Each structure stands twice: as structure tokens, then as C-alpha cells.
Amino acid sequence: MENDFIQTMILTFKLATITTIILLFISIPLASFLVFSKTRFKSVVETIVSMPLVLPPSVLGFYLLLAFSPASFMGEFLTSHGIKLAFSFEGLVIGSVLFSLPFMVHPIQSALSQVPSSIFEAAYTLGKSKFTTMLRVVLPTIRHGLISGIVLAFAHTVGEFGVVLMIGGNRPGETRVASIAIYDEVDSLNYAVAHQYALTLFVVTFSILLLVYTLNKKSLETLR
Amino acid sequence: MISIDVTKLLNTTSGLLDAHFKLSVNKGELLTIFGPSGAGKTTLMRILAGLETPEQGRIEVDGEVWFDSKLKINLPPQKRSVGFVFQDYALFPTMNVKQNLLFGAENSSQYKHVDDLLEMTELTSLASRLPNTLSGGQKQRVALARALVRHPKLLLLDEPLSALDPAMRQKLQDELSIIHNRLKVTTLLVSHDIAETVKLSDRLASIKLGKVERICTPMEFFTTHTLSGKLQLVGEVLKLEEEFPVIIVTLLVDSSIVKTVVDIQEGKKLQIGEHAIISVKAFNPIIIPLQEEQK
């Protein structure tokens, strides 16, 4: 039982960590596009990014499950290349990335839109490329947005239930994460174990959020 | 020598404006771009820096073409040797004063130049401070020093002193003048402050509705209406009070308030907010240094 608990917790945080790292790399260019692009196409992208905020997780999970199943075009293509996403850890990562996307993109987008355009322009007139400007001037300036995004995406992935249940199932060590385990233990009337999971999640998420809000306050002060 | 001849469609508050900027700037001079707001002063600066693209024309700086619509040449800001001081200073908030300057430096002579500039702008003791801990005047100095690090061929100052109080403004005008005389960088300064313009600039280009109206020395520009024996002050009309048979006019001249009377006919021509010239016959004016008066 104790081993199961540790295995599940490690899996939960492994999923959240990998998801967050992938999201960070996707979200910075995506948020820049949403802030700076002037194409009409932009509102479509904005809508897609925000969909997981309003869509029931089971809907996304259902469509992902269909897409991953060997009967579908995509699933057939993946299976022919030896990739199996349904009920696997890799599938969970893809589902979590999609589902937590707005939680990473929105804080970065909002922080970016607050950087005055003269900051970018000052760097350009000092001979710096867009990439260097982003890396050395803009990202440090919006670090509070990055931190908020990282924390929200991480916490949200830890707490995700619907998508995981639909596409991951409940395979110990592979797709069984803490939120599923709680449901499962309660189902089998193991209230003590359920409580162990629940309290751990509660304490860990509370500590992370508290730490971030404390740090964030300090970093915001330097920007004023 | 810098020659500019560009057209640009401006979107102003009073509708679209077909701007045409044609002027040349001598090497090492400080030319003030003077004119009312909405005339296109800032746009001209941004066009020169490559931050905005004109529709047509040509910009040539010391024989190097920066923009030519016919030859399809348009150097990006990174390739133009400019220093730009923005109205809001645009300091990088996470870098300290010295790091802000070092960010622009690319070779050893420029790294060395950073220390000279810190010295020249009296920022050496503030080198490790973050921008949010600096006063407006200090931020302005950092912005100026940063713009000079790369030895630009052209220094663009977009109303750099407009956000400062009068005393700080005067001090920085003096510093700007000293730095300009020392480094001899060709400089374009946007201003609508008459005292500042007279004090700092070699020549003045007056811009109205997107067109260069006149290029001359500031003295020529501001004293065209002077008749001999008259003292002239230019000020903004703040208040008009009718007290038969006169109108009491309150004007803001530089930073002091002046009250005077005019007859009703003359007073009716004035409007609150507009600039007016007060002309006084002064055949035998008494001029005393300020310190004397305070004793």
C-alpha cells in the first residue's frame, strides 16, 4: 500500500513537471503571437487556447480517446509507427498539455501586453535582434507572469481528473495519478488512504501557491 | 550630413494627414524639431530610427542610405547607427544602471565608453541601482547615456525633458548642452519648450501638419515680430476676466504667472489655452541679476 502511494505521487508530479516544461516552451511563442500579431486569424487561435476553460474535461478526453484509438485516421497512423497513446503515460502528457494550455498562456499573455512597446524598440535601436530582446529584456521583465503560468499549469495538471480518467484509465505506475487514486479508494471505501492522497495534494499545492505569491510580490515591486 | 525627404500618411486625432518631411541636418549640429502636438514630430523621429516605415522617399546619413523606396532599401533599427531617448525613457526594469548601458555595448571601446558616460552624466555612484529606485531626472540621464554607448551617428531625443519639473529641466538642459559640445553627435531634439530650444539648438525646424515650415536659428524664429525697443514675452493665456473697461489677462510665461490688462477690443481676440505675445515698450529697461534682487 505504501509503495502504491509513493509510486502514484511520483507519477502525478512527473506528469505535472513534464507537462509544465512542454507548456512553457509552447506558450511563450503562442502568447507573443496573441499579443503582437495583427491577423484576423488571431481570434480563432485565442478561442482554441481558451476552450479548455469552459469545456468539460470529459469532452476533450472523449475526442482525444477517439483520436488515439487505432480505428481513427490519426490513431492508425500512430499505431503503424508503433506509438500507442490511449491508456499510456505519453497520451496523458498530450491531454494535460492541451487541457492546461490556457493556464500557462493567459498569465504570460497578460504580462507581455503590459510591457511598453518602447522597451522592445529601445533594445532594437541598441542593435539587438528580436530573439535577444525577448531572451534578455522581455522574459526577465515578465518573470512574474512566467511564474504564475508555471504554477497554475503545474497545479492544474496535478488536480486534473476528467481528461486523465477518459484517456488514461487507472493503470498503476503508468496512468494512475493521485486524483484518480482518491476516486478509486473512496469507491472501495478505503477512506484512510483516500485521505492520505487528498491531504498530501492539499498541503503540496497550498505550499507551492504560497511560495509563489510571496516571491511574486517581491518581483513585482522591482518593476514598479 | 543627413538628408531626409520622406512622405508618410499619418493617422492623427483630426483625421488622416499626408506628411512630407524634407530637411537636412549638418554633421555635429543640434537641430530642434519644434511644433504643436499632432504635427508629426515623434513620427519623424521614429521614421529616422527605422521604427516606422515611410511610404516613399529617401534617408541618407553620412553617405549611407538608410531608406530608399525606389531602391527598396530599408535598414532595420538594428542596422542604423542611432541612439534613441524615448519619452518614457524605456529603461530595462530588471537591469541596473550599468547593465542598461552595457546591454548596448558591443566591443571593447564601447565597454570603455560606458564608464566615461556614467562619469559624464554623474551616474557612477548609482551604477548598481535598479531603474525603479531612480528619480525622473536620473532615469533621463540613464536613457541618454545608454543611447550614446554605441557612438551613434544620429542621436534622437523625443521630448526627453517634458516629464520633469522646471528646476530639473534646466539642470538637464545644461548637461545635455555640455555633453553635446563634448561628443559632437548630430542630434535631433523634439521640443515645444521655447527656452529649451533657444538654449540648446543650433537650428530649428518648425513642423506644422506634417510639413517642415521653416528652418532657421531659434533666435530668428522666435523674434521675427520684434520691433526695436520692445520687450517680448511669449506665454499661454490662462484666464480672461472682464472688468470694464479692460480685460485682465493672466498668462503663464515660462514658469511664472504674469497678469496684465488689455482693452476689451484686444482682449476679445484672445482665447484661453492659446499662446500669445506680450509686447511692452521698453526703451530703458532695468535688468538686475537675480541674486542682487534677493538681497
Interface residues (C-beta under 8 A of the other chain):
Chain A: P116 S118 I119 E121 A122 A123 Y124 T125 L126 G127 K128 S129 R136 V137 P140 T141 R143 E221 T222 L223 R224
Chain B: A49 G50 L51 P76 P77 Q78 R80 V82 G83 F84 F86 Q87 D88 A90 L91 F92 P93 T94 M95 F103 G104 E106 L130 N132 R146 A147 V149 R150
